[in-house]
Amino acid sequence: MELTRYVTIGQYIPRDSAVHRLDPRTKIAAVTMLMVAIFIVRDFAGYALLTAFLLGVIVASQIPIGYVLRGLRPILFLLLLTVILNTFFSGVREGTPLFHIRGIVVYREAVMRAIFIGYRLITLVAVTSLLTFTTSPVELTDGIERILRPFRRIGVPAHELAMMMTIALRFIPTLLEETEKIMKAQMARGAEFDRGGALRRARALVPVLVPLFVSAFRRADELALAMEARCYRGGEHRTRMKELRFAPRDGIALAVALAAAVAIAIPYGLWQRLVL
């Protein structure tokens, strides 16, 4: 029961790397471009370029590759379920048959599509995790707020939205740690979470959910009191110790991310025609 060991999203890893020193708005824009490219790519060549680019970013950010891969473990069940459903129920009825299972014909095209969708899920988690690994909660809040600031003219509460999103990300590791403590305390009292069928396991989680919700509400109340004690009144007239400023390295990083996203999104066949 080591939840905090495997759920890494929302955690910040301080390093003195080139990626960490980038402006948070630059990293948010780069992640957005890569996510669009991930949904556009349709061939193995694009995914190979995407993998190579992500490995380069991981090395440049000085984040252990094993730590990034460890964060994929919580989505293994969802990943497996997605691949299986897309393999057998993708709606593909034409192509090269691979095998039959109880009257269901599995085609090569359906398997390829399932692999693409599964790998797309992996890359989405990896890209978003890299954002939180290399950006502190304060920087992430400031970056989101500055991006949403133009929408304040139409009534969008930029600072409040940024604060809520950042607090939600920040408290993911905290709630996981609290869940782990509660589960270990219940196991010490004789509770069993890994035995029996699905219904029995679901019932065993009830003694965990109740104190977890109580703890979450208590932490939220304590956070609100702490913010009020420090005279927090939202984003109006709020000053910052470090103002966000774009540097030449941010322009270079945006250009590299845009070039990578375009190269990833262009199909391999089109690349061949452009080169020839």
C-alpha positions as CSV (number, residue, x, y, z in Angstrom):
1,M,0.0,0.0,0.0
2,E,2.5,2.6,-1.1
3,L,0.3,4.9,-3.1
4,T,2.6,7.9,-3.0
5,R,5.3,5.8,-4.5
6,Y,3.4,5.2,-7.7
7,V,1.1,8.2,-8.1
8,T,3.5,11.0,-9.1
9,I,1.3,13.5,-10.8
10,G,1.0,16.8,-8.9
11,Q,4.5,16.4,-7.4
12,Y,7.2,18.9,-7.9
13,I,10.9,17.8,-8.2
14,P,13.3,20.7,-7.6
15,R,16.2,20.7,-10.0
16,D,18.5,23.3,-11.5
17,S,17.8,22.4,-15.1
18,A,17.1,24.4,-18.3
19,V,13.5,23.2,-18.2
20,H,12.9,24.2,-14.6
21,R,14.2,27.8,-15.4
22,L,11.7,28.3,-18.2
23,D,8.8,30.7,-17.7
24,P,5.7,28.7,-16.6
25,R,3.7,30.2,-19.5
26,T,6.2,28.8,-21.9
27,K,5.8,25.3,-20.4
28,I,2.0,25.5,-20.4
29,A,2.0,26.6,-24.1
30,A,4.5,23.8,-25.0
31,V,2.4,21.2,-23.2
32,T,-0.7,22.5,-25.0
33,M,1.0,22.2,-28.4
34,L,2.2,18.7,-27.7
35,M,-1.2,17.6,-26.5
36,V,-2.7,18.8,-29.8
37,A,0.0,17.0,-31.7
38,I,-0.7,13.8,-29.7
39,F,-4.3,13.8,-30.8
40,I,-3.4,14.5,-34.5
41,V,-0.6,11.9,-35.0
42,R,-1.7,8.8,-36.9
43,D,1.4,6.7,-37.6
44,F,4.4,5.0,-35.9
45,A,6.8,7.6,-37.3
46,G,5.0,10.4,-35.5
47,Y,4.9,8.5,-32.2
48,A,8.6,7.7,-32.6
49,L,9.4,11.4,-33.0
50,L,7.2,12.2,-30.0
51,T,9.0,9.5,-27.9
52,A,12.4,10.8,-28.9
53,F,11.4,14.4,-28.1
54,L,9.9,13.4,-24.7
55,L,13.1,11.5,-23.8
56,G,15.1,14.6,-24.7
57,V,12.9,16.8,-22.4
58,I,13.2,14.3,-19.6
59,V,17.0,14.2,-19.8
60,A,17.2,18.0,-20.1
61,S,14.9,18.4,-17.0
62,Q,17.2,16.0,-15.0
63,I,14.1,13.9,-14.0
64,P,14.9,10.2,-13.6
65,I,13.2,8.2,-16.4
66,G,12.2,5.5,-13.9
67,Y,10.3,8.1,-11.8
68,V,8.3,9.1,-14.9
69,L,7.5,5.5,-15.8
70,R,6.6,4.8,-12.2
71,G,3.8,7.4,-12.5
72,L,2.2,5.3,-15.3
73,R,1.5,2.4,-13.0
74,P,-1.8,3.7,-11.6
75,I,-3.3,3.9,-15.1
76,L,-2.3,0.4,-16.1
77,F,-5.8,-1.0,-15.6
78,L,-7.3,1.9,-17.5
79,L,-4.7,1.4,-20.3
80,L,-5.4,-2.3,-20.5
81,L,-9.1,-1.8,-20.5
82,T,-8.8,0.8,-23.3
83,V,-6.7,-1.5,-25.5
84,I,-9.0,-4.5,-25.0
85,L,-12.1,-2.5,-25.8
86,N,-10.7,-0.9,-28.9
87,T,-9.3,-4.2,-30.1
88,F,-12.6,-6.1,-29.9
89,F,-15.2,-3.4,-30.1
90,S,-13.6,-0.7,-32.3
91,G,-16.1,-1.2,-35.1
92,V,-13.5,-2.2,-37.6
93,R,-15.1,-4.8,-39.9
94,E,-12.6,-4.8,-42.8
95,G,-8.9,-5.5,-43.2
96,T,-6.5,-8.3,-42.4
97,P,-8.0,-10.9,-39.9
98,L,-5.6,-12.0,-37.2
99,F,-7.7,-14.5,-35.1
100,H,-11.2,-15.4,-34.0
101,I,-12.6,-15.5,-30.4
102,R,-16.1,-16.9,-30.1
103,G,-17.3,-15.6,-33.4
104,I,-15.5,-12.2,-32.9
105,V,-13.0,-11.5,-35.7
106,V,-10.0,-9.4,-34.6
107,Y,-8.5,-7.4,-37.4
108,R,-5.0,-6.1,-37.7
109,E,-6.3,-2.6,-38.2
110,A,-8.2,-2.8,-34.9
111,V,-5.2,-3.9,-33.0
112,M,-3.1,-1.1,-34.5
113,R,-5.8,1.4,-33.6
114,A,-5.9,0.1,-30.0
115,I,-2.1,0.4,-29.7
116,F,-2.2,4.0,-31.0
117,I,-4.9,4.9,-28.5
118,G,-3.1,3.2,-25.6
119,Y,0.2,4.9,-26.4
120,R,-1.7,8.2,-26.7
121,L,-2.9,7.8,-23.2
122,I,0.6,7.1,-22.0
123,T,2.1,10.2,-23.7
124,L,-0.7,12.4,-22.4
125,V,0.1,11.4,-18.8
126,A,3.8,11.7,-19.3
127,V,3.5,15.2,-20.8
128,T,1.2,16.6,-18.1
129,S,3.4,14.9,-15.4
130,L,6.5,16.7,-16.8
131,L,4.7,20.0,-16.4
132,T,4.1,19.4,-12.7
133,F,7.6,17.9,-12.1
134,T,9.3,21.0,-13.4
135,T,7.0,23.8,-12.2
136,S,6.4,24.7,-8.6
137,P,2.8,25.3,-7.5
138,V,3.4,29.0,-7.1
139,E,4.8,29.3,-10.6
140,L,2.0,27.3,-12.0
141,T,-0.6,29.5,-10.4
142,D,1.1,32.7,-11.6
143,G,1.4,31.2,-15.2
144,I,-2.2,30.1,-15.4
145,E,-3.4,33.5,-14.0
146,R,-1.3,35.5,-16.5
147,I,-2.7,33.4,-19.4
148,L,-6.3,33.9,-18.2
149,R,-5.9,37.6,-17.4
150,P,-7.2,38.9,-20.7
151,F,-10.5,37.0,-20.1
152,R,-11.1,39.0,-16.9
153,R,-12.8,41.7,-19.0
154,I,-15.7,39.3,-19.7
155,G,-16.0,38.2,-16.1
156,V,-13.7,35.2,-15.9
157,P,-12.1,35.0,-12.4
158,A,-8.6,34.3,-13.6
159,H,-6.9,34.3,-10.2
160,E,-9.5,32.2,-8.5
161,L,-9.5,29.6,-11.3
162,A,-5.7,29.4,-11.3
163,M,-5.7,29.1,-7.5
164,M,-8.2,26.3,-7.5
165,M,-6.5,24.3,-10.2
166,T,-3.1,24.6,-8.5
167,I,-4.5,23.7,-5.0
168,A,-6.2,20.6,-6.6
169,L,-2.9,19.5,-8.1
170,R,-0.9,20.3,-5.0
171,F,-3.2,18.2,-2.7
172,I,-3.2,15.1,-4.8
173,P,0.0,13.8,-3.1
174,T,-1.3,14.9,0.3
175,L,-4.6,13.1,-0.1
176,L,-2.8,10.0,-1.3
177,E,-0.5,10.0,1.7
178,E,-3.5,10.4,3.9
179,T,-5.3,7.5,2.2
180,E,-2.2,5.3,2.6
181,K,-2.1,6.1,6.4
182,I,-5.8,5.3,6.8
183,M,-5.5,2.0,4.9
184,K,-2.5,0.9,6.9
185,A,-4.4,1.8,10.2
186,Q,-7.4,-0.2,9.0
187,M,-5.1,-3.2,8.0
188,A,-3.6,-3.1,11.5
189,R,-7.2,-3.6,12.8
190,G,-7.8,-6.6,10.6
191,A,-9.2,-5.0,7.4
192,E,-8.4,-6.8,4.1
193,F,-8.4,-4.8,0.9
194,D,-6.8,-7.4,-1.5
195,R,-9.0,-10.4,-0.9
196,G,-12.4,-11.5,-2.2
197,G,-14.4,-10.4,-5.2
198,A,-14.9,-6.9,-6.5
199,L,-18.0,-6.3,-4.3
200,R,-16.2,-7.3,-1.2
201,R,-13.2,-5.1,-2.0
202,A,-15.5,-2.2,-2.7
203,R,-17.2,-2.7,0.7
204,A,-13.8,-2.8,2.4
205,L,-13.0,0.7,1.1
206,V,-16.0,2.2,2.9
207,P,-14.1,2.5,6.3
208,V,-11.4,4.3,4.3
209,L,-13.5,6.8,2.4
210,V,-15.4,8.2,5.4
211,P,-12.3,9.3,7.4
212,L,-10.6,10.4,4.1
213,F,-13.5,12.8,3.3
214,V,-13.4,14.1,6.9
215,S,-9.7,14.7,6.7
216,A,-10.1,16.4,3.3
217,F,-12.7,18.8,4.6
218,R,-10.6,19.5,7.7
219,R,-7.6,20.3,5.6
220,A,-9.7,22.6,3.3
221,D,-11.0,24.4,6.4
222,E,-7.5,24.8,7.8
223,L,-6.2,26.1,4.5
224,A,-9.0,28.7,4.3
225,L,-8.4,29.9,7.8
226,A,-4.6,30.1,7.1
227,M,-5.3,32.2,4.0
228,E,-7.7,34.5,5.8
229,A,-5.2,34.9,8.7
230,R,-2.7,36.2,6.1
231,C,-5.2,38.7,4.8
232,Y,-5.8,36.9,1.5
233,R,-8.4,38.6,-0.5
234,G,-8.0,37.2,-4.0
235,G,-6.0,38.5,-6.9
236,E,-6.8,42.2,-6.5
237,H,-3.7,44.4,-5.6
238,R,-1.7,41.2,-5.1
239,T,2.1,41.6,-5.4
240,R,4.6,39.0,-6.2
241,M,8.2,38.5,-5.1
242,K,9.2,37.2,-8.6
243,E,7.4,38.7,-11.6
244,L,7.2,36.6,-14.6
245,R,9.3,37.7,-17.6
246,F,10.0,36.1,-20.9
247,A,13.7,35.5,-21.6
248,P,15.4,34.5,-24.9
249,R,15.5,30.9,-23.7
250,D,11.6,31.0,-23.6
251,G,11.4,32.0,-27.2
252,I,13.8,29.3,-28.2
253,A,11.9,26.7,-26.2
254,L,8.6,27.7,-27.8
255,A,10.1,27.5,-31.3
256,V,11.5,24.1,-30.5
257,A,8.2,22.9,-29.1
258,L,6.2,24.2,-32.1
259,A,8.7,22.7,-34.6
260,A,8.4,19.3,-32.7
261,A,4.6,19.5,-32.6
262,V,4.4,20.2,-36.4
263,A,7.0,17.5,-37.2
264,I,5.1,15.0,-35.0
265,A,1.7,15.8,-36.5
266,I,2.8,15.6,-40.2
267,P,2.1,12.1,-41.5
268,Y,5.1,10.1,-42.7
269,G,3.8,9.8,-46.2
270,L,3.5,13.6,-46.5
271,W,7.0,13.9,-45.2
272,Q,8.2,11.6,-48.0
273,R,6.5,13.7,-50.6
274,L,7.8,16.9,-49.2
275,V,11.4,15.6,-49.2
276,L,11.2,14.1,-52.7
